[in-house]
Amino acid sequence: MSPYFPFNGEPYSPAMGIKPLDLIEWFQPDASLAQDLDEKRAILATAPHLALAVVAEPALAAETSKATVELLRLVIENLTRYHPLHYALDPQGIRIRASRHTVQVPDANSECDAGTLLRRIAGIVQEDVCLLSPNRPARLAAGLVCFPSRWNIAGKVGLDASAIHETVPGFAQTLAQPTTSFLDRLTPERSFARLNWTIHDSALRFAPHSVAGRADLTPENVLGETFLRIERQTLRRLPATGFIVFTIRTYIDRLEGLVADPDRRERLRRTLDSMPDDAVAYKGMATFIAPLRRALAGRG
């Protein structure tokens, strides 16, 4: 179950919600580490075109590969320093204790491309990983996203933050400038984290396409058939190459269990009751928001 429940009972209001990040919490390996890595391997074996993308521009692609080498080394350093119960170094690279897999570490003269290196990172951590270019406006240079929330990396690579989020209601008016300014000011000395959420009518984490949504949900069954999807996102600027690392850790939990606690149930109800229609539609909740609101209010 997710350690996060991002509802305080306040009216819905889109916000960046950025908080400082201690690098001991950059990654959060847990008991599902081996299972999650197996799922990522399966996705990359069957649908790599929807999970992995690198910008096509030769110069930027070459710089992205250098950044990914830097990133892989920082990932390994962080995990073996702060999470020795889950990871250990051996002569071949980094060993994941739960799965007994070892991922090779490139040497200083490595010329591996960004895609190959991102696959290695995907075999180590539960988080998805994207790289944003160092110059303004920061653009999505590469990413390996096995657990997208009804989008896919192939449709976003090469875009800047404003273009990536152009379908988000109100983003251009309220969040585009703060987001751009935040990315411009981000330095290697300080890292940050935020939470994003939606509610899906499926427990699938690999959701690379938008869907119409289920129309068969009622106040009586909706809590058992819908799932709170939380993304814990982190942002960190790499010290050598200046690229920005964006990680996404995805948690999915059935609503029925999460709102068994009356206080949580009420906090979620208040947020959902205040959501405007365009935000409901954007999050893919339009077909079941009415029965969900009734169920949370105890009106079956």
C-alpha positions as CSV (number, residue, x, y, z in Angstrom):
1,M,0.0,0.0,0.0
2,S,1.2,3.5,-0.8
3,P,2.6,5.5,2.2
4,Y,0.9,8.6,0.7
5,F,-2.7,9.9,0.9
6,P,-2.5,13.4,-0.6
7,F,-5.9,14.7,0.6
8,N,-6.4,17.1,3.4
9,G,-10.1,17.9,2.9
10,E,-9.4,21.2,1.2
11,P,-11.1,22.1,-2.1
12,Y,-9.4,20.8,-5.2
13,S,-6.7,23.2,-6.5
14,P,-4.0,22.3,-9.0
15,A,-0.6,23.3,-7.6
16,M,3.1,22.3,-8.0
17,G,3.3,21.2,-4.4
18,I,7.1,21.1,-4.5
19,K,8.9,20.1,-1.3
20,P,12.6,19.8,-0.5
21,L,14.0,16.3,-0.9
22,D,16.7,14.7,1.2
23,L,18.7,12.4,-1.2
24,I,18.3,9.5,1.3
25,E,14.7,9.5,0.0
26,W,15.5,9.9,-3.7
27,F,14.5,6.3,-4.2
28,Q,12.2,4.2,-2.0
29,P,12.9,0.5,-2.5
30,D,10.4,-1.7,-0.6
31,A,9.2,-5.3,-0.4
32,S,7.7,-5.2,-4.0
33,L,11.1,-4.4,-5.5
34,A,11.7,-7.8,-7.3
35,Q,8.1,-7.9,-8.5
36,D,8.2,-4.4,-9.9
37,L,11.5,-5.0,-11.7
38,D,10.0,-8.1,-13.3
39,E,7.0,-6.2,-14.5
40,K,9.3,-3.5,-16.0
41,R,11.3,-6.2,-17.8
42,A,8.2,-7.7,-19.2
43,I,6.9,-4.3,-20.5
44,L,10.2,-3.5,-22.1
45,A,10.2,-6.9,-23.8
46,T,6.7,-6.5,-25.3
47,A,6.1,-2.8,-25.7
48,P,9.5,-0.9,-25.7
49,H,8.2,1.6,-28.3
50,L,5.6,2.8,-25.7
51,A,8.0,2.8,-22.7
52,L,11.4,4.1,-24.0
53,A,12.3,7.1,-26.1
54,V,15.3,9.2,-26.8
55,V,15.3,12.5,-28.7
56,A,16.3,12.1,-32.3
57,E,18.5,15.2,-32.6
58,P,22.1,13.8,-32.9
59,A,23.8,16.5,-30.8
60,L,21.2,16.4,-28.0
61,A,21.1,12.6,-28.1
62,A,24.9,12.5,-27.6
63,E,24.7,14.8,-24.6
64,T,21.9,12.8,-23.2
65,S,24.0,9.7,-23.3
66,K,26.7,11.4,-21.3
67,A,24.0,12.6,-18.8
68,T,22.7,9.0,-18.5
69,V,26.1,7.7,-17.7
70,E,26.4,10.3,-14.9
71,L,22.9,9.4,-13.7
72,L,23.6,5.7,-13.6
73,R,26.7,6.2,-11.5
74,L,24.8,8.5,-9.1
75,V,21.9,6.0,-8.8
76,I,24.3,3.2,-7.9
77,E,26.2,5.4,-5.4
78,N,22.9,6.5,-3.7
79,L,21.4,3.0,-3.5
80,T,24.5,1.3,-2.1
81,R,25.0,4.1,0.4
82,Y,21.5,4.5,1.7
83,H,19.8,1.2,0.9
84,P,22.3,-1.6,1.6
85,L,19.5,-4.0,2.6
86,H,18.3,-4.0,-1.0
87,Y,21.5,-3.4,-3.0
88,A,25.2,-4.3,-2.9
89,L,28.2,-3.8,-5.2
90,D,30.0,-6.7,-6.7
91,P,32.8,-6.9,-9.4
92,Q,30.2,-6.9,-12.2
93,G,28.1,-4.0,-11.0
94,I,25.2,-3.5,-8.6
95,R,23.4,-6.5,-7.2
96,I,19.7,-6.4,-6.4
97,R,19.4,-8.6,-3.3
98,A,15.7,-9.5,-3.7
99,S,16.0,-10.7,-7.2
100,R,19.7,-11.8,-7.3
101,H,20.1,-9.8,-10.6
102,T,23.3,-7.9,-11.2
103,V,23.3,-4.8,-13.4
104,Q,26.6,-3.9,-15.1
105,V,28.1,-0.4,-14.4
106,P,29.7,1.2,-17.5
107,D,33.4,2.2,-17.2
108,A,34.7,5.7,-17.7
109,N,35.2,5.1,-21.5
110,S,31.7,3.7,-22.1
111,E,29.9,4.8,-25.2
112,C,26.6,3.2,-24.4
113,D,23.6,5.1,-25.8
114,A,21.0,6.7,-23.5
115,G,18.4,4.0,-24.3
116,T,20.7,1.2,-23.2
117,L,21.6,3.0,-20.0
118,L,18.0,3.8,-19.2
119,R,17.2,0.1,-19.5
120,R,19.9,-0.6,-17.0
121,I,18.5,1.9,-14.6
122,A,15.0,0.4,-15.1
123,G,16.5,-2.9,-14.0
124,I,17.6,-1.4,-10.7
125,V,14.9,0.9,-9.3
126,Q,11.1,0.8,-9.1
127,E,10.9,4.4,-10.3
128,D,10.5,5.5,-13.9
129,V,13.1,8.0,-15.0
130,C,13.2,10.9,-17.5
131,L,16.0,13.3,-18.4
132,L,15.3,17.0,-19.2
133,S,17.9,19.0,-21.2
134,P,20.0,21.5,-19.3
135,N,19.3,24.6,-21.4
136,R,16.1,26.7,-21.2
137,P,13.5,25.8,-22.0
138,A,14.2,22.4,-20.5
139,R,13.0,19.7,-22.9
140,L,12.3,16.0,-22.4
141,A,15.4,14.5,-23.9
142,A,14.9,10.9,-22.9
143,G,12.7,8.7,-20.7
144,L,11.9,5.2,-19.7
145,V,8.4,5.2,-18.4
146,C,6.9,1.7,-17.8
147,F,4.0,2.9,-15.6
148,P,2.4,5.9,-17.5
149,S,-1.0,7.2,-16.6
150,R,-2.7,7.1,-20.0
151,W,0.1,8.7,-22.0
152,N,3.3,7.4,-23.4
153,I,6.9,8.7,-23.6
154,A,7.0,8.5,-27.4
155,G,4.4,11.2,-27.7
156,K,6.2,13.6,-25.3
157,V,9.9,13.3,-26.1
158,G,11.5,16.5,-27.4
159,L,8.8,18.7,-25.9
160,D,9.2,21.3,-23.1
161,A,7.1,21.4,-20.0
162,S,4.4,23.7,-21.4
163,A,3.9,21.6,-24.5
164,I,3.9,18.4,-22.4
165,H,1.2,19.7,-20.2
166,E,-0.9,21.6,-22.8
167,T,-3.9,19.4,-22.2
168,V,-3.9,19.9,-18.4
169,P,-6.8,22.2,-17.5
170,G,-5.6,25.6,-16.4
171,F,-1.9,24.8,-16.7
172,A,-1.1,27.5,-19.2
173,Q,-2.8,30.1,-17.1
174,T,-1.6,29.1,-13.6
175,L,1.3,26.7,-13.6
176,A,3.3,27.1,-16.9
177,Q,5.3,30.1,-15.7
178,P,6.0,28.8,-12.2
179,T,7.0,25.4,-13.6
180,T,9.4,27.0,-16.2
181,S,10.9,29.3,-13.5
182,F,11.4,26.4,-11.1
183,L,13.2,24.3,-13.7
184,D,15.4,27.2,-14.7
185,R,16.4,27.9,-11.1
186,L,17.0,24.2,-10.1
187,T,20.6,23.6,-8.9
188,P,22.5,20.5,-8.0
189,E,22.6,21.5,-4.4
190,R,18.9,21.1,-3.8
191,S,16.5,18.4,-4.9
192,F,12.7,18.3,-4.7
193,A,9.7,16.0,-4.6
194,R,6.0,16.3,-5.2
195,L,2.9,14.1,-5.4
196,N,0.4,13.7,-8.3
197,W,-2.8,11.6,-8.2
198,T,-5.7,10.4,-10.1
199,I,-8.3,7.7,-9.8
200,H,-8.5,4.9,-12.4
201,D,-11.1,2.2,-13.0
202,S,-8.3,-0.3,-13.6
203,A,-5.4,-1.5,-11.5
204,L,-3.0,-1.7,-14.5
205,R,0.1,0.4,-14.0
206,F,1.1,0.2,-17.6
207,A,-1.5,2.5,-19.1
208,P,0.0,4.1,-22.2
209,H,-3.3,5.1,-23.9
210,S,-6.3,7.2,-22.9
211,V,-9.5,5.1,-22.5
212,A,-13.2,6.0,-22.5
213,G,-13.7,4.8,-18.9
214,R,-16.1,2.2,-17.5
215,A,-19.8,3.1,-17.5
216,D,-20.9,0.1,-15.4
217,L,-19.9,1.4,-12.0
218,T,-22.5,2.2,-9.4
219,P,-22.5,3.6,-5.9
220,E,-22.7,0.0,-4.6
221,N,-19.6,-1.3,-6.5
222,V,-17.5,1.7,-7.4
223,L,-15.2,1.7,-4.3
224,G,-14.2,-1.9,-5.0
225,E,-13.6,-1.3,-8.7
226,T,-11.6,2.0,-8.6
227,F,-8.0,2.6,-7.7
228,L,-6.1,5.6,-6.3
229,R,-3.1,6.1,-8.4
230,I,-0.3,8.2,-6.8
231,E,2.9,9.3,-8.5
232,R,5.7,10.4,-6.2
233,Q,7.9,12.6,-8.4
234,T,11.4,13.9,-7.8
235,L,13.5,16.5,-9.5
236,R,17.3,16.8,-9.3
237,R,19.8,18.6,-11.5
238,L,22.9,16.5,-12.3
239,P,26.1,18.3,-11.2
240,A,28.3,17.5,-14.2
241,T,26.1,17.6,-17.3
242,G,23.4,19.9,-15.9
243,F,20.5,17.7,-17.1
244,I,17.4,17.5,-14.9
245,V,16.4,14.0,-13.6
246,F,12.7,13.5,-13.2
247,T,11.7,10.2,-11.4
248,I,8.2,8.8,-11.0
249,R,7.3,6.1,-8.5
250,T,3.8,4.8,-9.1
251,Y,1.5,3.4,-6.4
252,I,-1.9,1.9,-7.0
253,D,-4.4,0.9,-4.3
254,R,-8.0,-0.1,-4.3
255,L,-10.2,2.7,-3.0
256,E,-12.3,0.4,-0.9
257,G,-9.4,-0.3,1.5
258,L,-8.1,3.2,1.5
259,V,-11.3,4.9,2.6
260,A,-12.3,2.3,5.3
261,D,-11.0,5.0,7.6
262,P,-13.9,7.6,8.0
263,D,-11.5,10.5,8.2
264,R,-9.8,9.6,4.9
265,R,-13.1,8.9,3.3
266,E,-14.3,12.4,4.2
267,R,-11.2,14.1,3.1
268,L,-11.3,12.5,-0.3
269,R,-15.0,13.2,-0.6
270,R,-14.5,16.9,0.0
271,T,-11.7,17.1,-2.7
272,L,-13.7,15.2,-5.3
273,D,-16.9,17.2,-4.6
274,S,-15.0,20.4,-5.4
275,M,-13.3,19.3,-8.6
276,P,-14.4,21.1,-11.8
277,D,-15.7,19.1,-14.7
278,D,-12.6,19.8,-16.9
279,A,-10.3,18.4,-14.2
280,V,-12.5,15.4,-13.7
281,A,-12.4,14.7,-17.5
282,Y,-8.7,15.2,-17.7
283,K,-8.0,12.7,-14.9
284,G,-10.2,10.1,-16.7
285,M,-12.9,10.0,-14.0
286,A,-15.9,11.4,-15.9
287,T,-17.7,8.1,-16.4
288,F,-17.7,7.2,-12.7
289,I,-17.4,10.4,-10.7
290,A,-21.1,10.6,-9.9
291,P,-21.4,7.2,-8.3
292,L,-18.0,7.7,-6.6
293,R,-19.2,10.9,-5.0
294,R,-22.4,9.2,-3.9
295,A,-20.6,6.2,-2.4
296,L,-18.1,8.4,-0.5
297,A,-21.1,10.4,0.9
298,G,-22.8,7.2,2.0
299,R,-25.6,7.7,-0.5
300,G,-25.9,4.3,-2.2
